[in-house]
Amino acid sequence: ALGLYRCTPYNSYGTAGESRPTRVLLKDPPAFTVRPKEEYFQEVGRELVIPCAAHGDPPPTITWVKVGSVGKSSAQVDGNSSLILHPLIKEQHGVWECTATNQVASVTTATSVHVLGTSPHAVTNVSVLPLLLAANISWEPGFDGGYFQRFSVWYTPLVRYPPRAHHDWVSLSVPAGAQHLLVENLQPDTSYQFSVLAQNKLGSGPFSQIITSVPRGFPVTTVPPEPPAMTVHVFLSPPRALTANETVRGVLLRWDPPARASVALSGYALELRQDKGGWEVLERSIAGTDTQVLVPGLIKDAFYEFRLVAFAGSYISDPSNTVNVSTAGMEVYPSRTQLPELLPQPVLAGVIGGICFLSVAVIFSTMAACIMNRRRAARVRKRRQDPPLVFSP
């Protein structure tokens, strides 16, 4: 409530009097009446106007600032507190904040400006994972400028005495859509510098920050190394909860993806063995997005075991749990397998050779029978045509 207030302290002995009067005034904090949209898309070189307005008591002051910018920006603010970007340039791409401030409080709202028709922006969060004579480089793409962008990884060794005054950088193209690349055939115990470059139809963006890393080499001693100070994380755990269900078309296997994977999952490989024999790869091209596969054409009255492994980049997981399938008494499966890789090649060659030999023997027997029948028929006709012999007394 508005008004004039005094404070009177007292105790059991009385009071020393009232305090000086204090006037209470009620003021309103800023509140936005017009907020900018969450995102704005505009071609480079054109004008972009972003509105922002607020009220309060006393009336607030409106300011605009680009998040992460250093120094004063070239943006302007008109009489309605709207942000004016003219002409729009590539460097104005990003997040802008509108702040309303008075004596009571400050409130802020944000919007994202996307500048189209430019070269791509630099990638961020570049990381290098050292491996055995290799390194796995990953990153987060920047804005593509409105066009499809591709990436390339650049690297160079750091040597104390280079053969030339300037060492050369080697570039490797990254497959479309990928955000990581495995660089192989590196020298052990040698420092390398890595950087990532983005390109679109308008040209190349800036190089990313340079990361220095040393790939691991082969161990040169049999002395056990000291335990690492940090815990080594498992980069790829095995597929989970593998199950098998019988259907009229075959055995349907289902599973859950790995619980942990430090890089994007590439796919799965299905392994099986029959009657406690050796493990064989049945299918090695199962997509990483699949969680089930149908296995048809198993041999009747046999015992099978199935397991699954996952792979992501250069990592291969441990096998999943094993599921058992018995085809004893099943009528839905053919008597012979429909999977060519399950039939040993020597047995298959022997079966085909026996069939060919039997076919040739039948053909020759038929031809010999035809020739004999023709000769017998010719002798009979000749006997009938010859005149009888007459003997005189």
Protein Blocks (a to p, Z undefined) as FASTA:
>chain_A
ZZddddddddfkbcebjcdddddddddddddfbdcdfbdcddehiacddddddddddddd
dddddehiacjdfbdcdfkopacdddddfklgccdddddddfkbccddddddddehiacd
ddehiacdddehiacdddddddehhpacddddddddddfbdfbfbdcdddddddehiabd
cdehiaehiacddddddddfkbccddddddddddddddfbfbdcdddfbdcddfbdcdeh
iacdddfkbccddddddfbdfbdcfbdcddddeehiacddfblcbcfkbcbdcdehiaeh
iacdddddddehjbccdddddddddfehiakbcfbdcbfklpcfklmmmmmmmmmmmmmm
mmmmmmmmmmmmmmmmmmmmmmmmpccddddZZ
